[in-house]
Every structure is written in structure tokens, then in C-alpha cells.
Amino acid sequence: MLDSTHLRTYASSDRLNGHNDYIALCLELVKAKTAGYASISEIQENLDRINEYPNINRLKVPKGIHVYDESSLTPSDRSKATRCIIEGELFAEHMAAGEATRLGLGTKYLINVAGDLDPAGIAAIMSGENGNPVSENDVLIAAGCMPRDLLSISLGVRHMLQYSFDIYNLSMEFGADPCEVLSRQKMLIVINEGSAGKIIQNFQDRHFFGFSQKNVLFMIQEAYHGIAIENDRYRYATESSRRLHNHGQIVLQQTMDHQIFRVNRKDERSYLSADDFEDLLSSMEDKIVYNIEDFGFLTGSIDLGVLALALEKGKQGFRMLMEIVANDPDYPQKGGMAAFDSNLEKNVMIESFQLRGIENSAIKFLNKNFNHYPQPLESFQSVREQGLNMPLAVKDNHLYFQPVQGDINFLVRTEFFQRKHLKPILAWKSAGNIPLAIREMKRQDEQPGFSGYIRSLQC
């Protein structure tokens, strides 16, 4: 357990019944975290200190990391992992709320590279990001093809189609009815308020990508106004901009009643209580969390080896599995840093804004943000009872919280693993990744049977 300076929401099961409770909790926490600071500007000047990981001076190189060798997957392992999917006991959470802020293209789910981008526009975006001129020819060489050569489908559609396509093919290989297998899959699609209608309509128009409508759940991530300080008093400033409270807020929101819902073909919503969602998770063997911006999922959304590893680690009592990947040396990004905390005597994953003075380029090992949660009921209950750490951010002279989903590793027994051959993280985090996105989308389009599957999807 971290010391008292690492404040959590301490959200007991009856603490966060709704968003008003969350706002009240934020006001309570901000007073404790910023005690002694007289103004927003003073808080901003000391934000690194306020958010600093309390054991930052006790961090060392990670120890005892499990090394996963892709070639070690046995027929028995493959069968166990496949059965988990075939029987509908793998819960998938698809994170689709993110905005391509630096790209200026709106919600990432809706970005259609073939329809929204051309080499000139890409060159302009890339040049503006790093300050170095990038030509159209530079873009084409790096991308390998023209954006218009891609299938005209959005990033989010690509992600969901790949997940459906991979499960369909796995079912055929296993000798199971693929339509029945697709209908058993349970999932949660996390979306944002601004694009919720378009994304839900997209699912309806595409017949839920072959999945059963009743098993596809949605949740709109709530956005919150900032907190102001006036005359030594803290106030929830409803005149300030509404912003998302990072991805950790998503798991806190899931513990509230009536946040997760189903939709029918009439666009009518039926909401679940937190207990209903807890009951659903109790029937799952494992839960995985996908970020749709990860290019690796465009040509392979199912990793049977890692799923088998998660199931085995679940039997050993682990309730979270975090993959470590190498940071991209050309475009180092912020994110969770893996380290051994000699005070806690365990490996931990720490978000970059808690690392006070450590540059992105110095972060060698990142969380891939593709976490497994064996027996997911237990991690859900831990968040519901204990909450998450609540770091602060200052934006437009107001205070906002930014809890991190990866901090669940402080609540439950967690296994860190790396692949035998480390690979840089490949995700759409910056304009510099646009050519890579085009290359990976082209690879996806060229998969045998993929374009035909899109046309014939009728489950």
C-alpha cells in the first residue's frame, strides 16, 4: 500500500453512486492534495511535485519479469485459450472515446484515412507537429501507398471488423459455428459524448459486426468541468470547459449505476446497474482492454498465446497481466513506466506525469495498454471498494483530475511480462505515425478474405 500522500478516491461500494458523488469527491480530494497552495498558478508551478510518485527515489529496474516466448504455445494452451473465446468467456473492452487532438481530426474511431487525408494534408500536419518540413513525397515513401488506395472505412470500423474477422476464422478452424460463437461474445464499447450517436449508429448500420446486439454494451465517458479557487474556496466551475478525466475515470464510472447500456434497433437504451455489470463479469474467465489506436490489432486482434498465459496466471492468483514494450526511440511517448519499487518490494507501472523530471526519452519500458484481467470480477470489486489514485492537471486555469486505469496494478496481484523479442509500441499517438498507420491499414486490407468478409458479414 502506498503512503498517505498517494491519495486515492477511497470509493467504498456506496461512495460513487453517480456523477454528483464523483464531483463531490473531486472537490474533497483537491483540497487535500493542494493544501498550502494559494492559487491555480502556484499549483501549476508545483504540479510535478503534487503528482510525484511518493516512492520515486526507490525505483529500480523491473525484477522477475515473465518472458513470454511466442514459440512456446502448446496445443493444450491453444485449445484452452480458444475454448475461452468459443464459449463466450472472454470480455472485451474497446476504448473508443479518444480524440485525435494533435491531428485535429476528431474522434479517432471515426477517422477514415482514405476519405479524410491526402499526402499534402498529412505533410502539413507532420510539419506542424515537429517543426521540420515534411514533403508529400516523404509521406508517400514512408506510407508505401496513397491514402485513397485503402478501403474507405474508419479506424474504429477497422478495429471492430478485425475482431469479428479473427473470431470468425478461429471458430472455423475450431470446427464451431462462427455465427453462434460471435453471438456469445460480450463486450463494452467506451465512447465520448460528442460522437456517441454516430458510433452507435455505425454499429447498427453494420449489424453490430456480427455480434449479438444484446451482448454489445456501451458507455459514454463523462466529461467534467474544472475546479476553480476563489477566495481560498474550491468551486466546481460550470462555466469552464468540460473535459474527460483520463482513462482511469472509465473504470470508476463503471462502478456507478446506470452508466452502461444496451441499445435496440429503435435506438432505445436500457441501462444496467453496477450490480448487473458485476454479475456479468462474474461469469467471465478473462477481460481484455483494447485501444483502437494500436496498429498491431489491425492484423491480429486475438493473441491466443497471451490469452493462454493470462488464464494460467489467473489460476496462480494473478488478477492483472500487463505487457511491457519498448518505447519508440524515434517518437518516444509518454505513458506508464515499468519499475521495481524497492519500498513496496514489487514491480509497478507508473504514469509519466508522476515521474517528475523524467523525460519521455528516458522511459525505456512502457505498458502496451493491452491489459488482461483474469477473473475480472475481483479487479472490478477492488476498484469499486478502493478507487484509484487521482493525479491533477491544470488546463485553462482550472483543475482537472486524471486517474490512470493502469493503477489497478496497485490494487490486485499483477504479473508483468515481456515478449522474448521486444518490439516498440506501435500506436497512433502523433502525426509522425500517420504513414505507419497507412502501411498497417494496407496490410489489413490485403489479408486473404478480409474485404470479402466485410461484404458478406451477415451473422
C-alpha positions as CSV (number, residue, x, y, z in Angstrom):
1,M,0.0,0.0,0.0
2,L,1.3,3.4,-0.9
3,D,1.7,6.1,1.8
4,S,-1.0,8.7,2.6
5,T,0.5,11.2,0.1
6,H,-0.6,8.9,-2.8
7,L,-4.3,9.8,-2.3
8,R,-6.9,7.5,-3.7
9,T,-10.6,8.1,-4.1
10,Y,-11.2,5.6,-1.3
11,A,-14.5,4.9,-3.1
12,S,-16.4,2.3,-1.0
13,S,-19.2,0.4,-2.7
14,D,-21.7,3.1,-1.7
15,R,-19.5,6.1,-2.3
16,L,-19.8,6.7,-6.0
17,N,-23.5,6.2,-6.8
18,G,-23.4,8.8,-9.6
19,H,-21.6,11.7,-11.2
20,N,-22.6,14.2,-8.4
21,D,-20.9,11.9,-5.9
22,Y,-17.8,11.9,-8.1
23,I,-17.7,15.7,-8.4
24,A,-18.1,16.0,-4.6
25,L,-15.3,13.5,-4.1
26,C,-13.1,15.6,-6.5
27,L,-13.7,18.7,-4.5
28,E,-12.8,16.9,-1.3
29,L,-9.6,15.4,-2.8
30,V,-8.4,18.6,-4.4
31,K,-8.5,20.4,-1.1
32,A,-6.3,17.7,0.4
33,K,-3.9,17.4,-2.5
34,T,-3.3,21.2,-2.8
35,A,-3.3,22.3,0.8
36,G,-0.8,25.1,1.3
37,Y,-1.0,26.4,-2.3
38,A,-2.8,29.8,-2.7
39,S,-3.7,29.8,-6.4
40,I,-4.0,27.8,-9.6
41,S,-0.8,29.3,-10.9
42,E,1.1,28.2,-7.8
43,I,-0.4,24.7,-8.1
44,Q,0.6,24.6,-11.8
45,E,4.2,25.6,-10.9
46,N,4.3,22.7,-8.4
47,L,2.3,20.2,-10.3
48,D,5.2,17.8,-10.8
49,R,5.7,17.8,-7.0
50,I,2.0,17.4,-6.2
51,N,1.7,14.4,-8.6
52,E,5.0,12.9,-7.9
53,Y,5.1,9.2,-7.2
54,P,5.8,9.0,-3.5
55,N,8.5,6.3,-3.8
56,I,10.2,7.9,-6.9
57,N,13.6,7.7,-5.2
58,R,13.2,4.0,-4.6
59,L,12.6,2.9,-8.2
60,K,14.9,0.4,-9.9
61,V,14.9,-1.7,-13.0
62,P,12.0,-4.2,-13.0
63,K,12.6,-7.6,-11.5
64,G,11.4,-11.1,-12.3
65,I,9.6,-10.1,-15.5
66,H,8.0,-13.1,-17.1
67,V,9.4,-13.6,-20.6
68,Y,6.9,-14.9,-23.0
69,D,8.2,-16.9,-25.9
70,E,5.7,-16.9,-28.8
71,S,7.0,-20.3,-29.9
72,S,6.2,-21.9,-26.6
73,L,2.5,-22.1,-27.2
74,T,1.5,-25.8,-26.8
75,P,-1.6,-27.4,-28.4
76,S,-3.1,-27.6,-25.0
77,D,-2.5,-23.9,-24.3
78,R,-4.0,-23.0,-27.7
79,S,-7.1,-25.2,-27.0
80,K,-7.7,-23.6,-23.6
81,A,-7.5,-20.1,-25.0
82,T,-9.7,-21.0,-28.0
83,R,-12.3,-22.5,-25.8
84,C,-12.4,-19.4,-23.6
85,I,-13.4,-17.4,-26.7
86,I,-15.6,-20.1,-28.3
87,E,-17.6,-20.4,-25.1
88,G,-18.0,-16.6,-24.7
89,E,-16.0,-16.3,-21.5
90,L,-13.7,-13.5,-22.7
91,F,-14.9,-10.0,-22.1
92,A,-13.5,-7.3,-24.4
93,E,-13.5,-3.6,-23.5
94,H,-12.9,-1.4,-26.6
95,M,-11.6,2.1,-25.8
96,A,-13.1,4.3,-28.5
97,A,-13.6,7.6,-26.7
98,G,-10.2,9.1,-27.6
99,E,-9.8,12.3,-29.6
100,A,-7.1,12.9,-32.2
101,T,-6.4,16.3,-30.6
102,R,-3.0,16.9,-32.1
103,L,-4.2,15.7,-35.5
104,G,-7.3,17.9,-35.5
105,L,-9.4,15.1,-36.9
106,G,-11.9,14.5,-34.1
107,T,-12.7,11.1,-32.5
108,K,-10.2,8.5,-33.6
109,Y,-12.9,5.9,-34.1
110,L,-14.3,8.0,-37.0
111,I,-11.1,8.8,-38.8
112,N,-11.3,7.5,-42.4
113,V,-7.8,7.8,-43.7
114,A,-8.9,7.1,-47.3
115,G,-11.6,9.8,-47.2
116,D,-10.2,12.3,-44.7
117,L,-6.5,12.6,-45.6
118,D,-4.3,13.2,-48.6
119,P,-0.5,13.4,-48.9
120,A,-0.5,17.2,-48.8
121,G,-2.6,17.4,-45.7
122,I,-0.5,14.7,-44.0
123,A,2.7,16.6,-44.8
124,A,1.2,19.7,-43.3
125,I,0.1,18.0,-40.1
126,M,3.5,16.3,-39.7
127,S,5.4,19.5,-40.4
128,G,3.4,21.5,-37.9
129,E,3.9,18.9,-35.2
130,N,7.7,18.7,-35.2
131,G,8.6,22.0,-36.8
132,N,10.6,20.2,-39.5
133,P,9.4,20.4,-43.1
134,V,7.9,17.2,-44.5
135,S,7.1,16.9,-48.1
136,E,4.3,14.9,-49.9
137,N,7.0,12.7,-51.3
138,D,8.3,12.0,-47.8
139,V,4.8,10.9,-46.8
140,L,4.4,8.6,-49.8
141,I,7.7,6.9,-49.3
142,A,7.0,6.3,-45.6
143,A,3.4,5.2,-46.2
144,G,4.0,3.0,-49.2
145,C,0.8,3.9,-50.9
146,M,-1.7,6.7,-51.4
147,P,-4.3,7.1,-48.7
148,R,-7.0,6.7,-51.3
149,D,-5.7,3.2,-52.1
150,L,-7.1,2.0,-48.7
151,L,-10.6,0.6,-48.1
152,S,-12.8,3.6,-47.2
153,I,-13.6,2.6,-43.7
154,S,-12.9,4.4,-40.4
155,L,-10.3,3.3,-37.8
156,G,-12.9,2.2,-35.4
157,V,-14.7,0.1,-38.1
158,R,-11.4,-1.4,-39.0
159,H,-10.8,-2.4,-35.3
160,M,-14.2,-4.0,-34.8
161,L,-14.2,-5.8,-38.2
162,Q,-10.8,-7.3,-37.4
163,Y,-12.0,-8.5,-34.0
164,S,-15.0,-10.1,-35.7
165,F,-13.0,-11.4,-38.6
166,D,-10.4,-13.1,-36.3
167,I,-13.1,-14.7,-34.1
168,Y,-14.9,-15.9,-37.2
169,N,-11.8,-17.6,-38.6
170,L,-10.9,-19.0,-35.2
171,S,-14.3,-20.6,-35.0
172,M,-14.0,-22.1,-38.4
173,E,-10.6,-23.5,-37.5
174,F,-12.0,-25.0,-34.3
175,G,-15.0,-26.5,-36.1
176,A,-17.6,-24.3,-34.3
177,D,-20.4,-22.4,-35.9
178,P,-18.9,-18.9,-36.3
179,C,-22.2,-17.1,-36.1
180,E,-23.0,-18.8,-32.8
181,V,-19.6,-18.0,-31.5
182,L,-19.8,-14.4,-32.5
183,S,-23.2,-14.2,-30.8
184,R,-21.7,-15.3,-27.5
185,Q,-19.1,-12.6,-27.2
186,K,-19.6,-9.9,-24.6
187,M,-18.1,-6.5,-24.8
188,L,-18.2,-2.9,-23.7
189,I,-17.6,0.0,-26.2
190,V,-16.4,3.1,-24.4
191,I,-17.3,6.3,-26.4
192,N,-17.4,10.0,-25.8
193,E,-20.4,12.3,-25.7
194,G,-19.7,14.2,-28.9
195,S,-19.5,11.2,-31.2
196,A,-21.7,8.7,-29.3
197,G,-24.6,9.0,-31.7
198,K,-22.5,8.4,-34.8
199,I,-20.7,5.5,-33.3
200,I,-23.8,3.8,-32.1
201,Q,-25.5,4.3,-35.5
202,N,-22.4,2.9,-37.1
203,F,-22.8,-0.3,-35.0
204,Q,-26.5,-0.5,-36.0
205,D,-25.8,0.1,-39.7
206,R,-23.1,-2.7,-39.7
207,H,-25.4,-5.1,-37.8
208,F,-23.1,-5.0,-34.8
209,F,-20.3,-6.5,-36.8
210,G,-21.8,-9.9,-36.4
211,F,-22.0,-9.8,-32.6
212,S,-25.3,-10.2,-30.7
213,Q,-26.9,-6.8,-30.1
214,K,-27.8,-7.7,-26.6
215,N,-24.2,-8.5,-25.7
216,V,-22.7,-5.3,-27.0
217,L,-22.7,-2.7,-24.2
218,F,-21.9,0.9,-24.5
219,M,-20.8,3.5,-22.0
220,I,-20.4,7.3,-22.7
221,Q,-17.4,8.5,-20.8
222,E,-18.5,11.5,-18.7
223,A,-16.7,14.9,-19.2
224,Y,-16.4,17.2,-16.2
225,H,-16.0,21.0,-15.7
226,G,-12.8,22.2,-14.0
227,I,-12.4,23.2,-10.4
228,A,-11.6,26.9,-9.6
229,I,-10.1,28.5,-6.5
230,E,-11.7,31.8,-5.4
231,N,-11.0,33.4,-2.0
232,D,-9.4,30.2,-0.7
233,R,-12.6,28.3,-1.6
234,Y,-12.8,25.5,-4.2
235,R,-15.7,25.6,-6.6
236,Y,-16.9,23.3,-9.4
237,A,-16.8,25.8,-12.2
238,T,-19.7,25.1,-14.5
239,E,-18.6,27.9,-16.8
240,S,-15.3,26.2,-17.5
241,S,-14.7,23.6,-20.3
242,R,-15.8,20.1,-19.8
243,R,-13.0,17.6,-20.2
244,L,-12.5,13.8,-19.9
245,H,-10.8,12.7,-16.7
246,N,-8.4,10.3,-18.5
247,H,-8.9,6.5,-18.9
248,G,-8.9,5.7,-15.2
249,Q,-12.2,7.6,-14.8
250,I,-13.7,5.0,-17.1
251,V,-13.3,2.1,-14.6
252,L,-14.5,4.4,-11.8
253,Q,-17.6,5.2,-13.9
254,Q,-18.3,1.5,-14.5
255,T,-18.8,1.1,-10.7
256,M,-21.7,3.7,-10.8
257,D,-25.3,2.7,-11.5
258,H,-26.9,3.3,-14.9
259,Q,-23.8,4.2,-16.9
260,I,-23.6,1.1,-19.1
261,F,-26.4,0.4,-21.5
262,R,-27.7,-1.6,-24.4
263,V,-29.4,-0.2,-27.5
264,N,-32.0,-1.8,-29.7
265,R,-32.7,-1.2,-33.3
266,K,-35.1,1.7,-32.3
267,D,-32.2,3.3,-30.6
268,E,-33.8,2.8,-27.2
269,R,-31.4,2.4,-24.3
270,S,-31.7,0.1,-21.4
271,Y,-29.3,0.8,-18.5
272,L,-27.5,-1.7,-16.2
273,S,-26.9,-1.2,-12.5
274,A,-23.4,-1.6,-11.2
275,D,-24.5,-4.9,-9.7
276,D,-25.8,-6.1,-13.1
277,F,-22.4,-5.4,-14.6
278,E,-20.7,-7.1,-11.7
279,D,-22.8,-10.2,-12.3
280,L,-21.8,-10.2,-15.9
281,L,-18.1,-10.0,-15.1
282,S,-18.5,-12.9,-12.6
283,S,-19.2,-15.2,-15.5
284,M,-16.1,-14.2,-17.4
285,E,-12.7,-16.0,-17.3
286,D,-10.8,-13.0,-18.5
287,K,-11.2,-9.4,-19.6
288,I,-9.0,-7.6,-22.1
289,V,-8.8,-3.9,-22.8
290,Y,-8.2,-2.8,-26.4
291,N,-7.2,0.7,-27.5
292,I,-8.4,1.1,-31.1
293,E,-5.3,3.2,-31.9
294,D,-2.9,0.3,-31.6
295,F,-1.9,-0.7,-35.1
296,G,-1.0,-4.2,-34.0
297,F,-4.7,-5.1,-33.7
298,L,-5.3,-4.2,-37.4
299,T,-3.9,-7.5,-38.5
300,G,-4.3,-9.7,-35.4
301,S,-6.7,-8.8,-32.6
302,I,-6.5,-12.2,-30.9
303,D,-3.3,-13.4,-29.3
304,L,-4.0,-16.9,-28.2
305,G,-0.6,-17.3,-26.5
306,V,-1.0,-14.3,-24.2
307,L,-4.6,-15.3,-23.5
308,A,-3.4,-18.7,-22.5
309,L,-0.8,-17.1,-20.3
310,A,-3.4,-14.9,-18.7
311,L,-5.6,-17.9,-18.0
312,E,-2.7,-19.8,-16.4
313,K,-1.7,-16.8,-14.3
314,G,-5.3,-16.4,-13.2
315,K,-5.1,-19.9,-11.8
316,Q,-2.0,-18.8,-9.9
317,G,-3.9,-15.9,-8.3
318,F,-2.9,-13.1,-10.5
319,R,-5.7,-10.7,-11.4
320,M,-3.9,-8.4,-13.8
321,L,-1.4,-9.0,-16.6
322,M,0.5,-6.1,-18.0
323,E,2.7,-6.3,-21.1
324,I,5.9,-4.3,-21.2
325,V,7.0,-3.0,-24.6
326,A,10.0,-0.9,-25.7
327,N,9.3,2.8,-26.2
328,D,9.6,4.0,-29.8
329,P,13.1,5.7,-29.9
330,D,12.2,7.9,-32.9
331,Y,8.9,9.1,-31.4
332,P,9.2,8.4,-27.7
333,Q,5.8,8.8,-26.0
334,K,4.5,9.4,-22.5
335,G,2.9,6.5,-20.8
336,G,3.2,4.0,-17.9
337,M,6.8,3.3,-16.9
338,A,7.6,-0.2,-15.5
339,A,9.9,-0.2,-12.5
340,F,10.6,-2.1,-9.3
341,D,9.6,-0.2,-6.2
342,S,12.0,-1.3,-3.5
343,N,9.8,0.2,-0.8
344,L,6.8,-1.8,-1.9
345,E,9.0,-4.7,-3.0
346,K,7.1,-5.2,-6.2
347,N,7.1,-4.2,-9.8
348,V,4.8,-1.3,-10.5
349,M,3.6,0.7,-13.5
350,I,3.7,4.5,-13.1
351,E,2.2,7.1,-15.4
352,S,4.7,9.6,-16.8
353,F,3.1,12.7,-15.2
354,Q,4.0,11.2,-11.8
355,L,7.7,10.8,-12.7
356,R,8.8,14.4,-12.0
357,G,11.6,15.3,-14.3
358,I,12.0,12.1,-16.2
359,E,11.7,12.8,-19.9
360,N,9.8,10.6,-22.3
361,S,13.0,9.5,-24.0
362,A,14.3,8.1,-20.7
363,I,11.2,5.8,-20.3
364,K,12.5,2.6,-21.7
365,F,9.6,0.2,-21.0
366,L,6.0,1.2,-21.5
367,N,2.7,-0.5,-20.7
368,K,1.3,-1.6,-24.0
369,N,-2.2,-0.6,-22.7
370,F,-3.5,-4.0,-23.6
371,N,-4.1,-5.4,-20.1
372,H,-5.6,-8.7,-19.2
373,Y,-7.7,-9.1,-16.1
374,P,-8.1,-12.9,-15.2
375,Q,-11.2,-13.4,-13.1
376,P,-12.2,-9.8,-13.8
377,L,-14.8,-9.7,-11.1
378,E,-12.1,-9.2,-8.5
379,S,-10.4,-6.2,-10.1
380,F,-13.8,-4.6,-10.6
381,Q,-14.6,-5.1,-6.9
382,S,-11.2,-3.7,-5.9
383,V,-11.8,-0.5,-7.9
384,R,-15.3,-0.3,-6.5
385,E,-14.1,-0.6,-2.9
386,Q,-10.8,1.3,-3.0
387,G,-10.8,3.6,-6.0
388,L,-7.7,4.8,-7.9
389,N,-5.0,7.4,-7.3
390,M,-6.2,10.8,-8.5
391,P,-3.4,12.9,-10.1
392,L,-4.1,16.5,-11.0
393,A,-3.8,18.6,-14.2
394,V,-4.2,22.3,-14.8
395,K,-5.9,23.4,-18.0
396,D,-7.2,26.8,-18.9
397,N,-6.6,27.9,-15.3
398,H,-8.8,25.2,-13.8
399,L,-8.0,21.9,-12.0
400,Y,-8.9,18.5,-13.5
401,F,-8.2,15.0,-12.3
402,Q,-6.5,12.4,-14.5
403,P,-6.8,8.9,-12.9
404,V,-5.0,6.1,-14.7
405,Q,-6.5,2.7,-15.4
406,G,-3.1,1.0,-15.1
407,D,-3.1,2.0,-11.4
408,I,-5.2,-1.1,-10.8
409,N,-1.8,-2.8,-10.6
410,F,-1.6,-1.3,-7.1
411,L,-4.9,-2.9,-6.0
412,V,-4.6,-6.5,-7.3
413,R,-1.8,-9.1,-7.7
414,T,-0.2,-8.2,-11.0
415,E,2.1,-10.1,-13.4
416,F,4.3,-8.1,-15.7
417,F,5.5,-9.8,-18.9
418,Q,7.5,-9.0,-22.0
419,R,7.9,-10.9,-25.2
420,K,11.1,-12.7,-25.9
421,H,11.8,-10.3,-28.7
422,L,10.8,-6.8,-27.6
423,K,9.1,-4.6,-30.1
424,P,8.4,-0.8,-29.9
425,I,4.9,0.2,-29.2
426,L,3.0,1.0,-32.4
427,A,0.1,3.3,-31.8
428,W,-1.5,6.3,-33.3
429,K,-0.2,8.9,-30.8
430,S,1.2,11.5,-33.0
431,A,1.2,12.9,-36.6
432,G,4.5,11.2,-37.2
433,N,2.7,7.8,-37.0
434,I,0.3,8.6,-39.9
435,P,2.4,6.9,-42.6
436,L,2.8,3.9,-40.4
437,A,-1.0,3.8,-39.9
438,I,-1.4,3.8,-43.7
439,R,1.1,0.9,-44.1
440,E,-0.7,-1.1,-41.4
441,M,-4.1,-0.4,-42.8
442,K,-2.9,-1.6,-46.2
443,R,-1.6,-4.8,-44.6
444,Q,-5.1,-5.2,-43.1
445,D,-6.8,-4.7,-46.4
446,E,-4.6,-7.3,-48.1
447,Q,-5.4,-10.1,-45.6
448,P,-6.8,-13.1,-47.5
449,G,-10.6,-12.9,-47.2
450,F,-10.8,-9.6,-45.3
451,S,-12.5,-7.5,-47.9
452,G,-14.8,-10.4,-48.8
453,Y,-15.7,-10.8,-45.1
454,I,-16.8,-7.1,-45.0
455,R,-19.1,-7.6,-47.9
456,S,-20.6,-10.9,-46.7
457,L,-20.9,-10.3,-42.9
458,Q,-24.4,-11.4,-42.1
459,C,-24.3,-13.0,-38.7
